[in-house]
Amino acid sequence: RERFCVRRDFELDIEGHEALLLQLEPLFQSLECFLRPRQSGVQSLELRLRHRDQPSTRIVLRFVRPMADAKHALAVLAERMERLELPAPVIAARLRSGALWPLEMETISHRLLTDSAQAAPQALTRLIERLRARLGADAVYSLQCVSDHRPELASRVNEPGVGGKRKKPLASQPASQ
């Protein structure tokens, strides 16, 4: 299975969140350059921040839909980092993707859209992802109706956006003829 993984050692120790985000931007741009030609996106990213004389800090970003936009991923990371206290200055970083997913046509052509009604599903997805980054993954969810005569058992908690048929990752899809 193909995945994205890139590592960067910093020349200087990075202390502040804003400075760190600026240093991480090229890693996320590389991710976007990796995903765009493949017309693929990712639903999870793992960022490992290495410190001198301290254990690494692990940050996992999850997305509701497959995404391939570096700016959006950095915005979600910025939200997450507001709640994070780094134990020491950062000396290196590694960005690794989860499985690659095919991008939906609306995601591929989102820059061509001019009608705000057509862009609304993507805006909702981004809102959910930023809320999850800020409040925590367990604080934002969707409900699904379940057939049960007892009202207290007539719904189930799901991941946001889950309810219909989910697509499979690219690696597990059958090869096209």
Summary of the structure (lengths in Angstrom):
residues: 177
radius of gyration: 18.2
end to end distance: 19.4
largest distance: 62.9
contacts: 468
relative contact order: 0.18
helix: 40%
strand: 31%
